Each structure stands twice: as C-alpha cells, then as structure tokens.
Amino acid sequence: MDSVLHGRIDELVEDFRNRLHQQADQTTLGHGTVLLELERTLFGLLMALGASLAMAFLEAFHRNAAWVSACQDKVVQKGLRNDGWRLTRLYLFFGGRHTIRTPYALLDRRGQPGPRRGWGRRGPTGTGVYPVLEALGCRANATPALLSEVGSQLGWGPSEQAALSRLSDRGIPLDNQTLRRFFRALSDEALQQRTKALLEGKLPAGLQDESLAGKRVVITFDAGRVRMRHQKPGRRRKNGHHGFECPWQAPRLLVIYTIDEKGRQKRQELPIYDGVITSSERLFELMKKYLLALQASKADLLIFIADGAPEHWDGVAALVEALGLDPKRVVEIFDWAHATEHLTSAIDACGKLTDPQRTHWLNTQRKRLKKGRLQAVLGALKTLCRGRRASQIRKQINFFEQHAHRMRYPEFRKIGLPVGSGAVESAIRRVVNLRMKGPGIFWTPDNAQRMLFIRCQLLSGRWKGFIRELLCSTTIQTPYPVALAA
C-alpha cells in the first residue's frame, strides 16, 4: 500500500477542512456581495485543493517502478534513449505551474555524429520527451484536461484575448505565448495523427469504431472564404516590418452524415466534419481516405450533394471510379438552392422587365423545377435567349442541360433523399465564418488549418472522444492499482 499517497491525501483534506472553518468564521452578513465573494473564495480553495491532489497522484504514479520502466521501454522502441530524471514545470487543469521530477528521454544520436556547430550557435532543440508524462497524455508541459480546455476555449473564440480572459476567470491564468504553444501542440499532433491513420486505412481520433456499412449516407462539401496573411519579400520598411499581403482563400469543408428512410439526418449519430485550406484536389484526396476507412463501399446508398463548380462533379466521378463503388448505389444531387440561383441570374440579365414581372417569372420556374418539369424551365429560358442578353442566358441553359440528371427532385424526394446542402452550408457558417472570418482577421496557412480542424471537432460534437483517443490512447498495463504501488 502506498502510505505516502494516503498520508498526503489526509494532509491535504485536513488543511482544506481547516481553511473552510476559517472561512466560516470570517464570513459575516452585512452587505449584498457576501455570497458572490464567498463563492469566489470557495472556488479558489477548491482549485488549490485539486492542484495539490493532482500532483500527489502524479508523484504516486512515478513511484510505481514497474509502470515507469514500461514507459521508458516504450520510448526506446521509438528510437529514443533514456537520460535519467529531470525537474520540469507542469501546467495543471486546476491552474498554476508545478514542479515535478520525472524521467527524460531524447533522440538517440549515438553512432550518428552530425556536422559541428559553429561557435556560439545552438543546435536544433525539441527532440526530448518525458515518457511518463507523455503516457499520461501530457504535451508541451500541460496536462490533457488543460490542453482540452485551451483547445476548446481558443476554438470557440471569438478571439485569443477572449479565450485568455475566460481561462483566467476559470482560475487558469496564461500568457499569449503559452496559450499558443499549447494550442499548436494539440492541433499539430491531431493533424499528424489524422494523416498517419488515414494513410494506414484507419480512422483518426474521435472516429474509432465508426462505419458506414448498411447505412444511407450523405456526403456534401463546399467552400468558404477567409483572409490569409503572406509576408512580403524584400527589405524591411522603416518601421521595422516587412508588410504583408492578405488575399482571400477558400477553405473547403467536408460533411458526412447518415439519414433515415425519410431523408432526415439521424440525430443519434454524430456527423463527421473535416476540411482543408488548400485546393479541391486535396479535399477529394481527404474524402477518398475517409470513405475507404469508413467502409463506404458497404453502404446501402451514397448521396453526393454539391453546387455547380465543375471541379466538384469531376472529383466525384473520379472518386467513385477510384473506390470501385457500385454506380447503382451512388446518387448525385445538385443542391436545390444553388439551382434556383441560376434561374435568378438568368432573369436578372433581362433589364427591361419590371420587378413584379421578374418575381412572377422566377416563382413560376421554381415551381416547375421543384415538380421536375425541367423541359418547361428550359423552354422559358430559351424564350428569353435573344438580343444582347443571349450569351448570358445561353450559359444558364447549358448549365441546366448539363446537370439535368442531378435535378430529378420529385424522384429524389419520393425515395426519401434530401435535395439541399444545408448541412455543409451551416457547417461553413459555424466552423469558418463565426471564428475565422471577420474585419481585421488574417491567418497564416498553418494556423488556419489548425483552427479549421479543431473547430471541426468542436462543432461536430466529437470533442470529448477526440481528446480521449488523441492524448490518452497509450495503454501501459501495471499489475497493481496506484494506491498499492510500492
């Protein structure tokens, strides 16, 4: 039995009991803020108690010699060598930095001498790890619960300063650099784990045991807009800065969810959100890996819903062929709202019509399109196709003819399929627009990808499972409970 741990627990509880009695003696009625101040004081006492208890358990973990040795052996298998024990500072979920003595390992370079460093120059850093802390889910000298809280607060936004303020109110005071360091550590490991898992045909953290086999699945995707920040090359200005350019870029979002027989999303099954900052080609590469890992070939029905961007439907065709999907179990649907926008573009080209005439024409064609009378819609467009506006309306006619097989809306509704991409439109608003788009907001490509991925986990409702599988998946067996460790 670990008498040290039990003795420490008794000591901390007794100290907490004394502090409570002291607070009870000092608390008096007489002003309206007494309850407010009391609650804040008790919160501080509980946070301090939690931090002390967490450190007591951490020290007990380190006294378990068999488990510590197993942790050290595990990092040796990864090409590192153990380098004794070191003192380090650990940030806790209960606030503050606490010193702990823990094993340390670094990259084993023995027998692999590198080039000599110049005098006064530092070599590359960051190759060492703390095996025991890593096995417990700690990264960047922060506990997993703290990393989860930092990722959540910074991901929800609306800004870094707001996240710092909320964390401080929670009893976790951090500075900007520390907050960013924790967020980078969490998001970079998550992105690396996602890439590695998908390359191996496995699902990333937060999606274990998910499968599309035997289900009706909707796959929808679209792009948003954010401002990027690229530093200008050349010499610095007089103010000491290079200056930067801020072009628009389109982050592309993927949403996968399941539907019931009536075409409604199954609320008991969480959707999958993910995305890329770069191009549609990268999005379809990501989509292909997800569908392989999710066993999409065994799904009852795969429904692709998108707008009229040519690269979208070319990508879907290539994806179906690459995955060897049965064409009979694949349905392509052109988003209803985007289809009606093309009708609006056509009637807007007719400058001589009055507003009531435009509205009447547009409502008539929308009803026809909804009822599946596409030939009637094409006839109405051809009637308008004359004079200077002919070229613009001809584009819309070609567009409807090209996508006619994706606009069989009555047929789709009859078999219980959705005809709109509202799921991805909503996701773009919540994931991208509400946090990453706004006046004076610019992103470097790396930070944009980090934030996009973290917000995908938050907004899909998979955050707790994502953190658990990402940081706490290492299982090292020990034959005794902590309290019985020698």
Salt bridges, closest charged atoms under 4 A:
ASP2 OD2 - ARG63 NH2 3.10
GLU11 OE2 - ARG8 NH1 3.01
GLU14 OE2 - ARG17 NH1 3.42
ASP15 OD2 - ARG19 NE 3.04
ASP83 OD1 - ARG81 NH1 3.94
ASP83 OD2 - ARG86 NH2 3.18
ASP108 OD1 - ARG81 NE 3.94
ASP108 OD1 - ARG110 NE 2.90
GLU134 OE1 - ARG139 NH1 3.69
GLU149 OE2 - ARG170 NE 3.72
GLU160 OE1 - ARG180 NE 2.83
ASP188 OD1 - ARG450 NE 2.66
GLU189 OE1 - ARG139 NE 2.64
GLU200 OE2 - LYS196 NZ 3.00
GLU200 OE1 - LYS202 NZ 3.63
GLU210 OE2 - ARG462 NH1 3.20
ASP260 OD2 - ARG264 NE 3.43
GLU269 OE1 - LYS215 NZ 3.52
ASP274 OD1 - ARG194 NH1 2.71
GLU285 OE1 - ARG282 NE 3.79
ASP307 OD1 - HIS312 ND1 2.89
ASP307 OD2 - HIS338 NE2 3.91
GLU332 OE1 - ARG406 NE 2.66
ASP335 OD2 - HIS338 ND1 2.43
ASP348 OD1 - ARG358 NH1 3.97
GLU411 OE2 - ARG408 NH1 2.66
GLU425 OE2 - HIS338 NE2 3.89
